[in-house]
Amino acid sequence: MAPSVDRTPVYLQVVKHLRDQIIKGELKDGDKVPSVRQLAETWGISQATAMKAVAALRADGLVESIVGHGSLVRTKATLHRSSHDRLSRMLSTGRIYTPGEFAVISISEVVPAPDHVADTYGIEPGSPVIKRIRVTHNEDGPVSASTSWFAADLAEVVPQLLSTARIIGGTAGAIMEATGRTAQSADDRMTVGAATSEQAEDLGLAEGDPVFIGQNTWRDADGDVIEFGEYHFGGGRWMRYQYEMQAAG
């Protein structure tokens, strides 16, 4: 069955469909993207339109066209999967990481809340919170590092949060399964900086190298914080957001 077609230009629908498959890991690094002819037949479009879609993915840096081999997914060194991407994958597949990725959790314990974490949760600085630090890897090495912060009382109902074992469905999946709470809204903020010695060690960089630094907050239907996260990754990787815009009036 061909994917449904709406009023968005058809080639952009094809781009979005393939981009989503790539970001979710359904099309992995090194996989072959459907050929122009296959896309034309599947979507009922001209080969020129299909070719335009593949060209857009090349411009995105998500695929590489090789003579005699077609277009191949190329993401290991260029793509950063955002917290939104990871949550979307968990909700659709039950798994937080894409094939070829894995996380190493170095710390998972209850600690006193730093000021900025306390402010996020609306608690007194120094109150107990769960701190979980991980570095995400692919076959080539470290991809990103992140720290997740949780309310301390979750330790009783989601004991996995205090284990350094990997959680297949991610922390959000474990919390959802144990409590029924799901992320209904999120906000992210981002900046750039120079890698600290700790960040450099996490990512295999030199101290002072440029790094992208972000924070994300996931809230449930009542507006309560489920997870506050901080992350960083090195230069050369792209994080993508897609959204619709409507004219006022």
N, C-alpha and C positions, 0 to 999 in steps of 0.2 A: 504493500500500500504506500502510495506517495505521501510525503508529509503535507499537511494542510497548508494552503496558501492564503494569506490575508492581503491587506492593502499596502503593506510595506513592499518596496521594490523587490522583485523576486530574487535578484542576485544577493541582496542583503539578507533575505531569509535563508538562503543557502549558506552564506557566510556565518550567520548566527548559529545555524544548526551544526555546522562543522566545528566552529570555534567552541561551542559548548561541549561537543564530544571530546575535543582536544583538552580543554581545561579540566573536565571531569575524568580524564584518563581513559575514556573509552577508545580513543585513538591515541596510542602511546608514541613516545619518541621513536622514530625509525619506521613506524607504520606507514603504509602507503595510503594516501588520500584517494577516494574514488576518482577515476579518470574523468576527463571532461565529457567523454561520451556517456559514461555511466551516470554522471550527474544530470546530463541532459535528458536521459531516458527516465531516470527516477523521478525527476521534478517536472517533466513535461515542458522543458524549456529549450531554447536554442543552444547550440554549442558555444556560440559567441557569449551568451549570458553566463553559461557555466564557466567559461574561460575567465570572464570578468570576476567571478566569485573566487576562483583559485588565485587570481592575481591579487585580490584584496587580502587573502590569507598570507601570501608571500610578503606583501607590504607590511602586514602585522608582525612579521618575523616568526610566524608559527609553522610555516612550511617552506621547504626548499625544493625547487624543481630541478631534476637531474636528467639530462638527455639519456634516453634509453631506459630510464627507471620510473619516470613519472614524478609526482609530487609526494615528498616524504615529510612526515611530521618532524620538526626540529625544535624541541623545547627545553632539553635538559639544562642548557646554559643560558637560556634567554627568558624563561617564564617564571614569575613568582605567583604562586596560587594564594590569593588573599584569604582572609578569614571567611569572607562571604562564599568564596569558591569552595572552601573545605566544608563549610556547613551545608551548602547545597548538595555536595557530593554525599555527605553523610545521610541527609534526608532522602536522597534518591536511591542510594546503593547500600546504606548501612555501614559504609567504610569511609574513614576520614582521609586516608592517603591513597594516591593513585598507584597502579602497578609500577614497581621499580623504586618506590619511595619507602622510607621507614624512619621512625623517630627513635632517638636515644634519650631517655629521661634520666637526668643526672640528679635532680633534687625533687622530692615530693614530700612535703612536711608542713606542719603547722608552725607559723612564725608570727612575730609581732607585725602588725600592719604599718607599712611606711605611710607618711602623711598623705601622699597622692592616692594610695589605695584606700585608705580610711575615708577620704573625701568621696571617692566613688561609691563606696558602700554605705556612707552615712553613719560611720561608727567612729569611736574615739581612736586617735593614733595609738598604736601599741596594742590594740585589741587583737585577739588571735584570728588569723586567716590562713587558708591553705595556699601554699606557693608550690607551683609545679613548673620546672624548667626542662626544656627539651631542645635538641638540635635535630632538624630534619635533614636527611641525607638522600641522595640518589646514588647511582652506580659510580658517579664521578667524584663524590665527596659531599661535604656539607652544603646545603642549599639555603637554610635560614635557621635562626634561633628564636625561641619565644619563651615567654614566661606567662603563665596563667595564674590568676588569683581568684579564690573562691571563698564564700562564707564558711567559717569554721564548722558550723553545725551540719554542713553537708557530709562531713567525714563519717557521721553515724549512719547515713542512709546510702552513701556512695563511697564505700571504703576503698574502691579502686583509686580514688583521687590521692590516696596516701601511699600508693604503691608505685615503684619505678618500672613496673611492667607496662608494656604498651597496651592501650585500650583500643581494640579494633575499630569500634565506632566513634572513637574520640571522646573527649570529656563531655561534650554536649550530648552525645548519644547516650552515655552512661547516666547522666543526670536526667535526661528525658525518660529513660526506661525506669529509673528508680522513683522519680517524683511526678512524672507527667508534665513537668514544666518544659516548654519549648521557647526558643528565641522568636519573639514576635517583632522586635525592632532592634536595630543596631546602629551604632555610629562609629566612625573611624576618624582618626586624625593622624597626619603624617608630616614628617620633616626629613631633612638630611643632616648628616653630621660626619665627624671624623671618628673612626673606629677607636674605641677604648682598647686597652690591652685585653680585657675580658672578651669583648666583642670580636676582636681580631683572632683570638684563640679559638672561639666558637666556630668561626667561618673560614679559618685557614688564610687570613689576610694579614697584612702588615699593620701595625698600630698606626693610626692616622689616615689609613685608606678611607675613601668615601663609603658611607653606609646609609641605607634608607632605614628610617626608624618610624615605627607606627604604634598606635594604640587602638584597641577596639573594645567596645562595651556591648554585650548582648543582654537584652532585657526581656522579661516574660510579659504576658498579657496584662499583668498588674503594674508594669513599669519597674519591677524589682530586678536588680542586676543578677543575672545568672553567672556570668563570667566576665572578668576584666582581663584583657590580654595586652601584652607588649611584645613587639617583635622587631627584628632587624635582619637585613640581608644586604649583600654586597652589590656594587655597581654592575651594570650590564644586563640586569634583569628587569623585565617590564611587568607591572601589575595593571590589569585591565578592569575597567568598569564600563558597563553599557547601560544606558537609561534613555527613556523616552522624554521628549520635550514637546510641549503644546503651547501654541501662541495664546496670549491673553485675549479676552474678548468674549 
